[in-house]
Amino acid sequence: MTGAEFKTIAANGIWRQNTSIVQILGLCPLLAVTTNAVNGIMLSLATILVMAMSN
């Protein structure tokens, strides 16, 4: 595997074809309607925990 192939595969896996990032971006409206910073932080931590455990 050449360096260019590795970069292409890595870019696809991290940015272009990563369903986790798409799902997190889908939560943006949910984060926008949180009433205070504590709720937003807790929601973010819960999301990170779920995403870490599912991958």
VEXDO-684357 format. One record per residue: residue number from 0; residue in one letter; x, y, z of N, C-alpha, C in turn. Coordinates in steps of 0.1 Angstrom, whole numbers, m for minus. Layout:
<rs>
NUM, a, X, Y, Z, X, Y, Z, X, Y, Z
...
</rs>
This chain:
<rs>
0, m, 9, m12, 0, 0, 0, 0, 9, 12, 0
1, t, 7, 21, m9, 14, 33, m10, 9, 44, 0
2, g, 17, 54, 1, 13, 65, 10, 0, 72, 5
3, a, m1, 73, m8, m13, 80, m13, m26, 72, m11
4, e, m25, 59, m12, m36, 50, m10, m40, 50, 5
5, f, m30, 50, 14, m33, 51, 28, m40, 64, 31
6, k, m35, 75, 26, m42, 88, 29, m56, 88, 24
7, t, m59, 82, 12, m72, 81, 7, m81, 73, 16
8, i, m76, 62, 20, m84, 53, 29, m87, 59, 42
9, a, m76, 66, 48, m78, 73, 61, m88, 84, 59
10, a, m87, 92, 49, m96, 103, 47, m111, 98, 46
11, n, m113, 88, 38, m126, 82, 37, m131, 77, 50
12, g, m123, 70, 57, m128, 65, 70, m130, 75, 81
13, i, m123, 86, 80, m124, 96, 91, m135, 106, 87
14, w, m135, 111, 75, m143, 123, 72, m154, 120, 62
15, r, m151, 113, 51, m161, 112, 40, m172, 101, 42
16, q, m168, 90, 48, m177, 78, 49, m179, 74, 63
17, n, m178, 83, 72, m179, 80, 87, m194, 83, 91
18, t, m201, 72, 94, m215, 73, 98, m216, 79, 112
19, s, m206, 78, 120, m206, 83, 134, m207, 99, 133
20, i, m199, 105, 125, m199, 119, 123, m212, 124, 118
21, v, m217, 117, 109, m231, 121, 103, m241, 120, 114
22, q, m241, 110, 122, m251, 109, 133, m249, 120, 144
23, i, m236, 123, 147, m234, 134, 156, m239, 147, 151
24, l, m236, 150, 138, m241, 162, 131, m256, 162, 132
25, g, m263, 151, 131, m277, 151, 132, m282, 155, 146
26, l, m274, 155, 156, m278, 160, 169, m276, 175, 171
27, c, m271, 182, 161, m269, 196, 163, m282, 204, 166
28, p, m293, 201, 160, m306, 208, 164, m309, 205, 179
29, l, m306, 193, 183, m309, 190, 197, m300, 198, 207
30, l, m288, 200, 203, m279, 208, 212, m283, 222, 211
31, a, m289, 227, 200, m293, 241, 199, m304, 245, 208
32, v, m313, 235, 212, m324, 238, 220, m322, 236, 235
33, t, m310, 232, 239, m308, 230, 253, m309, 244, 260
34, t, m314, 244, 272, m317, 256, 279, m306, 262, 286
35, n, m296, 254, 290, m284, 260, 297, m272, 252, 294
36, a, m260, 257, 298, m248, 251, 295, m246, 237, 301
37, v, m251, 235, 313, m250, 222, 320, m257, 211, 312
38, n, m269, 214, 307, m276, 204, 299, m269, 201, 286
39, g, m263, 211, 280, m256, 209, 268, m243, 201, 270
40, i, m236, 204, 281, m224, 196, 284, m228, 182, 287
41, m, m238, 179, 295, m242, 166, 298, m247, 158, 286
42, l, m254, 165, 277, m258, 158, 264, m246, 155, 256
43, s, m236, 164, 256, m224, 161, 248, m216, 149, 254
44, l, m215, 149, 267, m208, 138, 273, m215, 124, 271
45, a, m228, 125, 272, m236, 113, 269, m234, 108, 255
46, t, m234, 117, 245, m232, 114, 231, m218, 108, 229
47, i, m208, 114, 235, m194, 109, 234, m193, 95, 239
48, l, m200, 93, 251, m199, 79, 257, m206, 69, 248
49, v, m218, 72, 243, m225, 63, 234, m217, 60, 222
50, m, m211, 70, 216, m204, 68, 203, m191, 60, 206
51, a, m184, 63, 217, m172, 55, 220, m176, 40, 223
52, m, m187, 38, 229, m190, 24, 233, m195, 16, 220
53, s, m201, 24, 211, m206, 17, 199, m196, 14, 188
54, n, m185, 21, 188, m175, 19, 178, m164, 9, 182
</rs>
